[in-house]
Amino acid sequence: MATNQEQQSFAPDFDRSMPQYLWWNGALVPWQQATIHLTASFWTGVTAIFEGIMSYWNADAGELYIWQLEAHLQRLLRSQKLMRQESPYTVAELTAAIQSLVQALDAREDTYIFPFCYPKGGGNFESSTGPGLQPVEIAITARPNPSHLGKGWARSACVSSYTRISDNVMPPRVKNIANYRNSNLAMAEARIDGYDTALILNPAGKVAEGPGSCVILVRDGVIVTPSTTDSILESISRFSVLELARRELGLEVVERPVDRTELYIADEIFMVGTAAEILTITSVDRYVVGDGQIGPVTRAVEEVFHRVVRGHDPRYAHWSTPAGLAGR
Ligand SMILES: Cc1ncc(COP(=O)(O)O)c(C=O)c1O
């Protein structure tokens, strides 16, 4: 099992892919023409929000299936609300925008879709503090991002010395760019100290999540995971995996506060997230998890998840939106 973090970064590769178009404020725009003045970028991260959405190519159907698109767009609108942003587009309009983009790109491969809502004009540290809703601009990119499901990826983790942001600090349930400084600090510390990734505790000292993913433990055959009030993002992968574990694998699922030392004695641990997909944790603070390999529950969850996200199980068709490439 490979453990080299260089080969295992699940952060979508934003540097090397330069698609022909992106969607920007209501229209498809050639990539090279989508520019703003440098100074308008200075403060956008303070209040900018985004979504990360995976879409999976199904060769049999000749279709790209956008995973949980409606749930992601509803979360985007909730992030806009919490950030006091205007919401110029409905879920249906954003769905059509994303479909038009991937169709224009003829994206016949696994693709990462990134809607980004930032303050109109660039904003500053007072953005979203006025009485009214703040005007926004929206850009959406779609770039190749091959799935690593079934490839045996695994990671070592440490418990970070950084505390997870919390609801009264910077609410983790908002997908706000600024929140990722916390993830970034934890990840940097982990890598400099020789681990692949970090698990971050919340202010109560309980397990929260990883830098860009939620965390799930298997203890005596039971799925255990921090609850949505434990300083985590309301993860769509987490919700989907818990549903599949219950329905398809008949597993008991418990959402509750998780102690740090439960990580050390868990039978299996895996991360879940749009980009992380399903990612095995083989050790935490050098305590080997289980036998240090991908465990049987993780493997079963990954198999069912992969089948469903790629559009091979019609019972879950309502979780996937066809991009509209079939027959074109
Ligand atoms: C901090 C954080 N937690 C959890 C997740 C997983 O959320 P989702 O499954 O909705 O992608 C993400 C994003 O992928 C994240 O950035």
The ligand as an SDF file (V2000), in Angstrom:
LIG
                    3D

 16 16  0  0  0  0  0  0  0  0999 V2000
  -13.2530   20.8790    6.3380 C   0  0  0  0  0  0  0  0  0  0  0  0
  -14.0060   19.8780    5.5520 C   0  0  0  0  0  0  0  0  0  0  0  0
  -14.6400   18.8900    6.2030 N   0  0  0  0  0  0  0  0  0  0  0  0
  -15.3320   17.9570    5.5380 C   0  0  0  0  0  0  0  0  0  0  0  0
  -15.3960   17.9540    4.1600 C   0  0  0  0  0  0  0  0  0  0  0  0
  -16.1970   16.9200    3.4650 C   0  0  0  0  0  0  0  0  0  0  0  0
  -17.3850   17.5160    3.0020 O   0  0  0  0  0  0  0  0  0  0  0  0
  -18.1100   16.9910    1.6980 P   0  0  0  0  0  0  0  0  0  0  0  0
  -18.3190   15.5420    1.8850 O   0  0  0  0  0  0  0  0  0  0  0  0
  -19.3810   17.7320    1.6410 O   0  0  0  0  0  0  0  0  0  0  0  0
  -17.1960   17.2830    0.5690 O   0  0  0  0  0  0  0  0  0  0  0  0
  -14.7540   18.9830    3.4440 C   0  0  0  0  0  0  0  0  0  0  0  0
  -14.8090   19.1050    1.9910 C   0  0  0  0  0  0  0  0  0  0  0  0
  -14.6140   18.2820    1.1970 O   0  0  0  0  0  0  0  0  0  0  0  0
  -14.0410   19.9450    4.1570 C   0  0  0  0  0  0  0  0  0  0  0  0
  -13.4050   20.9160    3.5120 O   0  0  0  0  0  0  0  0  0  0  0  0
  1  2  1  0
  2  3  1  0
  2 15  2  0
  3  4  2  0
  4  5  1  0
  5  6  1  0
  5 12  2  0
  6  7  1  0
  7  8  1  0
  8  9  2  0
  8 10  1  0
  8 11  1  0
 12 13  1  0
 12 15  1  0
 13 14  2  0
 15 16  1  0
M  END
$$$$
